Amino acid sequence: MSWSRTNNLFQKVSGLLDPRVGRGLYNTFHAEYPFMRFPLDHLFHSVHFRLVEIRRLDYVGSDHFPVYIKLSLEPGAEQQQNELPTTDRERKKADEKIKEGKTENDK
């Protein structure tokens, strides 16, 4: 799981997988300060895909490093990759966050 509670909640409610889990840190921000980097950028995919390759690419002038991800659409992959279980409380919290976001964007 990633370090952010919001990302964890998103992942559980959406049923999407984070290909970084178990594969190390992919610190993508801040590219210009080596001593202050953390995994700000996120990638998610459905259980129908299998990860082939993931890597952080070299500096390109942005404050974020680019990330390369190669996925393979594989029939039956969903039978070998499990979504995270979600509780009623987590689904309710996700609904609240969505409503909060809509209110802020409607201003």
MODELLER restraints for C-alpha pairs under 7 A, 6 or more apart:
rsr = mdl.restraints
at = mdl.atoms
rsr.add(forms.Gaussian(group=physical.xy_distance, feature=features.Distance(at['CA:1:A'], at['CA:8:A']), mean=6.29, stdev=0.5))
rsr.add(forms.Gaussian(group=physical.xy_distance, feature=features.Distance(at['CA:1:A'], at['CA:21:A']), mean=6.11, stdev=0.5))
rsr.add(forms.Gaussian(group=physical.xy_distance, feature=features.Distance(at['CA:2:A'], at['CA:8:A']), mean=6.39, stdev=0.5))
rsr.add(forms.Gaussian(group=physical.xy_distance, feature=features.Distance(at['CA:9:A'], at['CA:90:A']), mean=6.69, stdev=0.5))
rsr.add(forms.Gaussian(group=physical.xy_distance, feature=features.Distance(at['CA:9:A'], at['CA:94:A']), mean=6.79, stdev=0.5))
rsr.add(forms.Gaussian(group=physical.xy_distance, feature=features.Distance(at['CA:11:A'], at['CA:17:A']), mean=6.63, stdev=0.5))
rsr.add(forms.Gaussian(group=physical.xy_distance, feature=features.Distance(at['CA:12:A'], at['CA:84:A']), mean=5.30, stdev=0.5))
rsr.add(forms.Gaussian(group=physical.xy_distance, feature=features.Distance(at['CA:12:A'], at['CA:85:A']), mean=6.48, stdev=0.5))
rsr.add(forms.Gaussian(group=physical.xy_distance, feature=features.Distance(at['CA:12:A'], at['CA:86:A']), mean=5.65, stdev=0.5))
rsr.add(forms.Gaussian(group=physical.xy_distance, feature=features.Distance(at['CA:13:A'], at['CA:86:A']), mean=6.32, stdev=0.5))
rsr.add(forms.Gaussian(group=physical.xy_distance, feature=features.Distance(at['CA:13:A'], at['CA:91:A']), mean=6.28, stdev=0.5))
rsr.add(forms.Gaussian(group=physical.xy_distance, feature=features.Distance(at['CA:15:A'], at['CA:83:A']), mean=5.26, stdev=0.5))
rsr.add(forms.Gaussian(group=physical.xy_distance, feature=features.Distance(at['CA:15:A'], at['CA:84:A']), mean=6.62, stdev=0.5))
rsr.add(forms.Gaussian(group=physical.xy_distance, feature=features.Distance(at['CA:16:A'], at['CA:44:A']), mean=5.75, stdev=0.5))
rsr.add(forms.Gaussian(group=physical.xy_distance, feature=features.Distance(at['CA:16:A'], at['CA:45:A']), mean=5.26, stdev=0.5))
rsr.add(forms.Gaussian(group=physical.xy_distance, feature=features.Distance(at['CA:16:A'], at['CA:46:A']), mean=4.76, stdev=0.5))
rsr.add(forms.Gaussian(group=physical.xy_distance, feature=features.Distance(at['CA:16:A'], at['CA:47:A']), mean=6.74, stdev=0.5))
rsr.add(forms.Gaussian(group=physical.xy_distance, feature=features.Distance(at['CA:16:A'], at['CA:83:A']), mean=6.81, stdev=0.5))
rsr.add(forms.Gaussian(group=physical.xy_distance, feature=features.Distance(at['CA:17:A'], at['CA:44:A']), mean=5.33, stdev=0.5))
rsr.add(forms.Gaussian(group=physical.xy_distance, feature=features.Distance(at['CA:17:A'], at['CA:45:A']), mean=5.29, stdev=0.5))
rsr.add(forms.Gaussian(group=physical.xy_distance, feature=features.Distance(at['CA:17:A'], at['CA:46:A']), mean=6.01, stdev=0.5))
rsr.add(forms.Gaussian(group=physical.xy_distance, feature=features.Distance(at['CA:17:A'], at['CA:47:A']), mean=6.70, stdev=0.5))
rsr.add(forms.Gaussian(group=physical.xy_distance, feature=features.Distance(at['CA:17:A'], at['CA:83:A']), mean=6.92, stdev=0.5))
rsr.add(forms.Gaussian(group=physical.xy_distance, feature=features.Distance(at['CA:18:A'], at['CA:43:A']), mean=6.16, stdev=0.5))
rsr.add(forms.Gaussian(group=physical.xy_distance, feature=features.Distance(at['CA:18:A'], at['CA:44:A']), mean=4.83, stdev=0.5))
rsr.add(forms.Gaussian(group=physical.xy_distance, feature=features.Distance(at['CA:18:A'], at['CA:45:A']), mean=6.77, stdev=0.5))
rsr.add(forms.Gaussian(group=physical.xy_distance, feature=features.Distance(at['CA:19:A'], at['CA:43:A']), mean=7.00, stdev=0.5))
rsr.add(forms.Gaussian(group=physical.xy_distance, feature=features.Distance(at['CA:19:A'], at['CA:44:A']), mean=6.69, stdev=0.5))
rsr.add(forms.Gaussian(group=physical.xy_distance, feature=features.Distance(at['CA:19:A'], at['CA:51:A']), mean=6.65, stdev=0.5))
rsr.add(forms.Gaussian(group=physical.xy_distance, feature=features.Distance(at['CA:25:A'], at['CA:39:A']), mean=6.96, stdev=0.5))
rsr.add(forms.Gaussian(group=physical.xy_distance, feature=features.Distance(at['CA:26:A'], at['CA:39:A']), mean=5.60, stdev=0.5))
rsr.add(forms.Gaussian(group=physical.xy_distance, feature=features.Distance(at['CA:26:A'], at['CA:56:A']), mean=6.34, stdev=0.5))
rsr.add(forms.Gaussian(group=physical.xy_distance, feature=features.Distance(at['CA:27:A'], at['CA:37:A']), mean=5.55, stdev=0.5))
rsr.add(forms.Gaussian(group=physical.xy_distance, feature=features.Distance(at['CA:27:A'], at['CA:38:A']), mean=4.43, stdev=0.5))
rsr.add(forms.Gaussian(group=physical.xy_distance, feature=features.Distance(at['CA:27:A'], at['CA:39:A']), mean=4.11, stdev=0.5))
rsr.add(forms.Gaussian(group=physical.xy_distance, feature=features.Distance(at['CA:28:A'], at['CA:37:A']), mean=6.75, stdev=0.5))
rsr.add(forms.Gaussian(group=physical.xy_distance, feature=features.Distance(at['CA:28:A'], at['CA:38:A']), mean=6.22, stdev=0.5))
rsr.add(forms.Gaussian(group=physical.xy_distance, feature=features.Distance(at['CA:28:A'], at['CA:39:A']), mean=5.30, stdev=0.5))
rsr.add(forms.Gaussian(group=physical.xy_distance, feature=features.Distance(at['CA:28:A'], at['CA:40:A']), mean=6.10, stdev=0.5))
rsr.add(forms.Gaussian(group=physical.xy_distance, feature=features.Distance(at['CA:28:A'], at['CA:41:A']), mean=6.24, stdev=0.5))
rsr.add(forms.Gaussian(group=physical.xy_distance, feature=features.Distance(at['CA:28:A'], at['CA:64:A']), mean=5.32, stdev=0.5))
rsr.add(forms.Gaussian(group=physical.xy_distance, feature=features.Distance(at['CA:28:A'], at['CA:65:A']), mean=4.81, stdev=0.5))
rsr.add(forms.Gaussian(group=physical.xy_distance, feature=features.Distance(at['CA:29:A'], at['CA:37:A']), mean=5.16, stdev=0.5))
rsr.add(forms.Gaussian(group=physical.xy_distance, feature=features.Distance(at['CA:29:A'], at['CA:38:A']), mean=5.56, stdev=0.5))
rsr.add(forms.Gaussian(group=physical.xy_distance, feature=features.Distance(at['CA:29:A'], at['CA:39:A']), mean=6.43, stdev=0.5))
rsr.add(forms.Gaussian(group=physical.xy_distance, feature=features.Distance(at['CA:29:A'], at['CA:40:A']), mean=5.91, stdev=0.5))
rsr.add(forms.Gaussian(group=physical.xy_distance, feature=features.Distance(at['CA:29:A'], at['CA:63:A']), mean=6.31, stdev=0.5))
rsr.add(forms.Gaussian(group=physical.xy_distance, feature=features.Distance(at['CA:29:A'], at['CA:64:A']), mean=4.77, stdev=0.5))
rsr.add(forms.Gaussian(group=physical.xy_distance, feature=features.Distance(at['CA:29:A'], at['CA:65:A']), mean=6.54, stdev=0.5))
rsr.add(forms.Gaussian(group=physical.xy_distance, feature=features.Distance(at['CA:30:A'], at['CA:36:A']), mean=6.41, stdev=0.5))
rsr.add(forms.Gaussian(group=physical.xy_distance, feature=features.Distance(at['CA:30:A'], at['CA:37:A']), mean=5.13, stdev=0.5))
rsr.add(forms.Gaussian(group=physical.xy_distance, feature=features.Distance(at['CA:30:A'], at['CA:63:A']), mean=5.26, stdev=0.5))
rsr.add(forms.Gaussian(group=physical.xy_distance, feature=features.Distance(at['CA:30:A'], at['CA:64:A']), mean=5.73, stdev=0.5))
rsr.add(forms.Gaussian(group=physical.xy_distance, feature=features.Distance(at['CA:31:A'], at['CA:59:A']), mean=6.68, stdev=0.5))
rsr.add(forms.Gaussian(group=physical.xy_distance, feature=features.Distance(at['CA:31:A'], at['CA:63:A']), mean=4.88, stdev=0.5))
rsr.add(forms.Gaussian(group=physical.xy_distance, feature=features.Distance(at['CA:31:A'], at['CA:64:A']), mean=5.22, stdev=0.5))
rsr.add(forms.Gaussian(group=physical.xy_distance, feature=features.Distance(at['CA:31:A'], at['CA:65:A']), mean=5.74, stdev=0.5))
rsr.add(forms.Gaussian(group=physical.xy_distance, feature=features.Distance(at['CA:32:A'], at['CA:63:A']), mean=6.04, stdev=0.5))
rsr.add(forms.Gaussian(group=physical.xy_distance, feature=features.Distance(at['CA:47:A'], at['CA:77:A']), mean=6.37, stdev=0.5))
rsr.add(forms.Gaussian(group=physical.xy_distance, feature=features.Distance(at['CA:47:A'], at['CA:78:A']), mean=4.64, stdev=0.5))
rsr.add(forms.Gaussian(group=physical.xy_distance, feature=features.Distance(at['CA:47:A'], at['CA:81:A']), mean=5.98, stdev=0.5))
rsr.add(forms.Gaussian(group=physical.xy_distance, feature=features.Distance(at['CA:48:A'], at['CA:73:A']), mean=6.05, stdev=0.5))
rsr.add(forms.Gaussian(group=physical.xy_distance, feature=features.Distance(at['CA:48:A'], at['CA:74:A']), mean=6.08, stdev=0.5))
rsr.add(forms.Gaussian(group=physical.xy_distance, feature=features.Distance(at['CA:48:A'], at['CA:75:A']), mean=6.67, stdev=0.5))
rsr.add(forms.Gaussian(group=physical.xy_distance, feature=features.Distance(at['CA:48:A'], at['CA:77:A']), mean=5.31, stdev=0.5))
rsr.add(forms.Gaussian(group=physical.xy_distance, feature=features.Distance(at['CA:48:A'], at['CA:78:A']), mean=5.10, stdev=0.5))
rsr.add(forms.Gaussian(group=physical.xy_distance, feature=features.Distance(at['CA:49:A'], at['CA:71:A']), mean=6.02, stdev=0.5))
rsr.add(forms.Gaussian(group=physical.xy_distance, feature=features.Distance(at['CA:49:A'], at['CA:72:A']), mean=5.35, stdev=0.5))
rsr.add(forms.Gaussian(group=physical.xy_distance, feature=features.Distance(at['CA:49:A'], at['CA:73:A']), mean=4.51, stdev=0.5))
rsr.add(forms.Gaussian(group=physical.xy_distance, feature=features.Distance(at['CA:49:A'], at['CA:74:A']), mean=5.81, stdev=0.5))
rsr.add(forms.Gaussian(group=physical.xy_distance, feature=features.Distance(at['CA:49:A'], at['CA:77:A']), mean=6.48, stdev=0.5))
rsr.add(forms.Gaussian(group=physical.xy_distance, feature=features.Distance(at['CA:50:A'], at['CA:71:A']), mean=5.63, stdev=0.5))
rsr.add(forms.Gaussian(group=physical.xy_distance, feature=features.Distance(at['CA:50:A'], at['CA:72:A']), mean=5.21, stdev=0.5))
rsr.add(forms.Gaussian(group=physical.xy_distance, feature=features.Distance(at['CA:50:A'], at['CA:73:A']), mean=6.51, stdev=0.5))
rsr.add(forms.Gaussian(group=physical.xy_distance, feature=features.Distance(at['CA:50:A'], at['CA:74:A']), mean=6.76, stdev=0.5))
rsr.add(forms.Gaussian(group=physical.xy_distance, feature=features.Distance(at['CA:50:A'], at['CA:77:A']), mean=6.68, stdev=0.5))
rsr.add(forms.Gaussian(group=physical.xy_distance, feature=features.Distance(at['CA:51:A'], at['CA:70:A']), mean=6.37, stdev=0.5))
rsr.add(forms.Gaussian(group=physical.xy_distance, feature=features.Distance(at['CA:51:A'], at['CA:71:A']), mean=4.72, stdev=0.5))
rsr.add(forms.Gaussian(group=physical.xy_distance, feature=features.Distance(at['CA:51:A'], at['CA:72:A']), mean=6.40, stdev=0.5))
rsr.add(forms.Gaussian(group=physical.xy_distance, feature=features.Distance(at['CA:52:A'], at['CA:70:A']), mean=5.36, stdev=0.5))
rsr.add(forms.Gaussian(group=physical.xy_distance, feature=features.Distance(at['CA:52:A'], at['CA:71:A']), mean=5.31, stdev=0.5))
rsr.add(forms.Gaussian(group=physical.xy_distance, feature=features.Distance(at['CA:52:A'], at['CA:72:A']), mean=6.46, stdev=0.5))
rsr.add(forms.Gaussian(group=physical.xy_distance, feature=features.Distance(at['CA:53:A'], at['CA:69:A']), mean=5.66, stdev=0.5))
rsr.add(forms.Gaussian(group=physical.xy_distance, feature=features.Distance(at['CA:53:A'], at['CA:70:A']), mean=5.04, stdev=0.5))
rsr.add(forms.Gaussian(group=physical.xy_distance, feature=features.Distance(at['CA:54:A'], at['CA:68:A']), mean=5.61, stdev=0.5))
rsr.add(forms.Gaussian(group=physical.xy_distance, feature=features.Distance(at['CA:54:A'], at['CA:69:A']), mean=4.45, stdev=0.5))
rsr.add(forms.Gaussian(group=physical.xy_distance, feature=features.Distance(at['CA:54:A'], at['CA:70:A']), mean=6.43, stdev=0.5))
rsr.add(forms.Gaussian(group=physical.xy_distance, feature=features.Distance(at['CA:55:A'], at['CA:67:A']), mean=5.85, stdev=0.5))
rsr.add(forms.Gaussian(group=physical.xy_distance, feature=features.Distance(at['CA:55:A'], at['CA:68:A']), mean=5.38, stdev=0.5))
rsr.add(forms.Gaussian(group=physical.xy_distance, feature=features.Distance(at['CA:55:A'], at['CA:69:A']), mean=6.70, stdev=0.5))
rsr.add(forms.Gaussian(group=physical.xy_distance, feature=features.Distance(at['CA:56:A'], at['CA:65:A']), mean=6.63, stdev=0.5))
rsr.add(forms.Gaussian(group=physical.xy_distance, feature=features.Distance(at['CA:56:A'], at['CA:66:A']), mean=6.08, stdev=0.5))
rsr.add(forms.Gaussian(group=physical.xy_distance, feature=features.Distance(at['CA:56:A'], at['CA:67:A']), mean=4.47, stdev=0.5))
rsr.add(forms.Gaussian(group=physical.xy_distance, feature=features.Distance(at['CA:56:A'], at['CA:68:A']), mean=6.21, stdev=0.5))
rsr.add(forms.Gaussian(group=physical.xy_distance, feature=features.Distance(at['CA:57:A'], at['CA:65:A']), mean=6.29, stdev=0.5))
rsr.add(forms.Gaussian(group=physical.xy_distance, feature=features.Distance(at['CA:57:A'], at['CA:66:A']), mean=5.34, stdev=0.5))
rsr.add(forms.Gaussian(group=physical.xy_distance, feature=features.Distance(at['CA:57:A'], at['CA:67:A']), mean=5.60, stdev=0.5))
rsr.add(forms.Gaussian(group=physical.xy_distance, feature=features.Distance(at['CA:57:A'], at['CA:68:A']), mean=6.66, stdev=0.5))
rsr.add(forms.Gaussian(group=physical.xy_distance, feature=features.Distance(at['CA:58:A'], at['CA:65:A']), mean=6.58, stdev=0.5))
rsr.add(forms.Gaussian(group=physical.xy_distance, feature=features.Distance(at['CA:59:A'], at['CA:65:A']), mean=5.68, stdev=0.5))
